[in-house]
Amino acid sequence: MVDRPAWRGTQTAAIVLLFALGRPAFPVDTHIHRVTRRWGLIAEKTSREQAHIVLEVLIPVCLYYSFHINIIEHGRAVCTARNPQCDRCTVQDLCCYYQLKMGENPQDG
């Protein structure tokens, strides 16, 4: 058997629950993890496994599906891992990462 991170099983189960069975679960992939850390919804050192728990408490169940889809799209298109396009971001004023970045480089804003 191949070793894999513990969060991988949690993520897969949450994906099946939410998308295939319509049950409340909040999958945390790399985009969700990155964006919610940058926004300050989860702490910087929060693991993906822990993020599932934290985000399921923070986000209303009725928003799981749409929030998940929209955050993934935002993470792919704007809040990318390398060179995030903060100038295109519609939630700059709420983003801890952006506020910190602008505090360090005010000429970029």
C-alpha atoms as one frame of an Amber mdcrd trajectory, in Angstrom:
protein
   0.000   0.000   0.000   1.234   3.496  -0.862   1.553   5.976   1.984  -0.466
   9.133   1.518  -1.311  12.103   3.690  -4.178  11.613   6.166  -6.007  14.642
   4.748  -6.313  12.871   1.395  -8.900  10.415   2.737 -10.799  13.205   4.452
 -10.807  15.294   1.273 -12.032  12.397  -0.872 -14.787  11.515   1.584 -15.917
  15.139   1.773 -15.975  15.427  -2.040 -18.149  12.314  -2.342 -20.470  13.490
   0.432 -20.927  17.007  -0.948 -20.965  16.467  -4.703 -22.260  12.911  -5.167
 -24.578  12.532  -2.189 -25.565  16.129  -1.515 -24.616  15.768   2.149 -23.024
  18.544   4.205 -19.244  18.293   4.070 -16.602  20.838   3.165 -13.701  19.458
   1.089 -10.370  21.241   1.514  -8.089  21.015  -1.504  -4.934  23.015  -2.155
  -6.874  26.067  -3.423  -9.289  26.147  -0.477  -6.393  25.718   1.935  -4.303
  28.489   0.365  -7.106  31.034  -0.084  -8.643  30.569   3.365  -5.181  30.905
   4.952  -4.499  34.093   3.009  -7.894  35.486   3.982  -7.227  34.686   7.630
 -10.126  32.237   7.996  -7.698  29.580   9.195  -4.335  30.016  10.877  -1.189
  29.864   8.761  -0.069  26.530  10.243  -3.486  24.857  10.076  -3.233  21.477
   8.358  -5.734  20.475   5.699  -7.180  17.924   8.104  -7.716  20.640  10.727
  -9.011  23.044   8.075 -11.909  20.662   7.318 -13.044  20.935  10.919 -12.531
  24.692  11.252 -14.186  25.595   7.949 -17.183  23.333   8.538 -17.831  25.333
  11.713 -17.191  28.763  10.150 -19.134  28.361   6.909 -22.919  27.951   6.986
 -23.965  24.541   5.649 -26.211  26.170   3.032 -23.084  27.801   1.525 -20.762
  24.771   1.438 -21.327  23.975  -2.233 -21.205  27.494  -3.691 -18.424  28.673
  -1.374 -16.318  25.642  -2.286 -16.784  26.081  -6.047 -16.176  29.837  -5.953
 -13.077  29.642  -3.746 -11.523  27.027  -6.021 -12.186  29.233  -9.051 -10.768
  32.255  -7.206  -7.688  30.241  -6.210  -7.072  29.076  -9.765  -7.678  32.408
 -11.492  -6.654  35.131  -9.025  -5.222  33.902  -5.730  -2.672  31.573  -7.301
   0.107  29.872  -5.365   2.826  31.805  -7.157   2.338  35.434  -8.091  -1.221
  35.982  -6.851  -2.959  38.685  -8.852  -3.987  40.835  -5.902  -4.679  43.801
  -8.178  -7.550  41.774  -9.739  -8.936  40.552  -6.428 -12.423  41.703  -5.480
 -11.922  40.992  -1.774  -8.639  42.850  -1.206 -10.126  44.832   1.657 -10.909
  41.594   3.531  -7.677  39.745   2.712  -5.008  39.452   5.416  -2.388  38.444
   2.824  -3.102  41.538   0.727  -3.069  43.846   3.752   0.296  42.439   4.852
   1.693  42.633   1.316   0.583  46.254   0.935   2.021  47.103   4.347   5.391
  45.858   3.147   5.139  47.278  -0.402   2.805  50.300  -0.443   3.955  51.247
  -3.962   2.355  48.024  -5.304  -1.161  49.195  -4.361
